[in-house]
Amino acid sequence: MYRVILCAASALLVAVTVASAIADDTLVCTAAENDESIAACGRLLARDPNDRSAHFYRGTAYYLKRDWDRAISDFSQALRIAPNDVLSYADRAEAYRAKRDYDHAISDMDEAIRIEPTWAEAYKIRGNFYKDKGDYDRAIADLDRAIQLDPEYVVAYALRGEAFEAKNDPDHAIADFDEALKLNPSFAAAQRGRERVQALLPRGK
């Protein structure tokens, strides 16, 4: 009887120790900050290769390290496990954008929008990709939609202002920068954009 109790106690201690280790690794992994986070996520994945969160947060940590290919690999694994995970689509798209692979980046955001058609941020992200690619009309259309869904979306106004600026449409550009600054007077990107456009206008305008 004593031996049975001892075995049961030992098994319980092992279980508690394992559970504590998993909890610690989960906490460090989800911080997605540094090499420690990457290692913690790796330990979680060694226990469960289909842990979507561990792939996602390790992908985020790799992204912050500018290791785009490993980030893309982990976000792809997260999507294999959870095919409707719009955050993994968006973050993988950002990694593709960092590689200047705009076609794959836009394709990922197409899929995110298909899954969540009223997600304003998805249109903002895709609009920004189109702007970076030089397709300003599509950028403006996406940013229009983002603003329609969220009329106080400061960043969307500023990005649309930049797209109008790139199209040599100073009036619309300044109007958007002004709207962004009305919503957030300390938004530096909008202030710089307005100053850039204003400097190119004839004096008195």
Buried (B, 14 or more C-beta within 10 A) or exposed (E): EEEEEEEEEEEEEEEEEEEEBBEEBBEBBBBBBEEEBBBBBEBBBEEEEEBBBBBBBBBBBBBBBEBBEBBBBBBBBBBEBBEEBBBBBBBBBBBBBBEEBBEBBBBBBBBBBEBBEEBBBBBBBBBBBBBBBEBBEBBBBBBBBBBEBBEEBBBBBBBBBBBBBBBEBBEBBBBBBBBBBEBBEEBEBBBEBBEBBEEEEEEEE
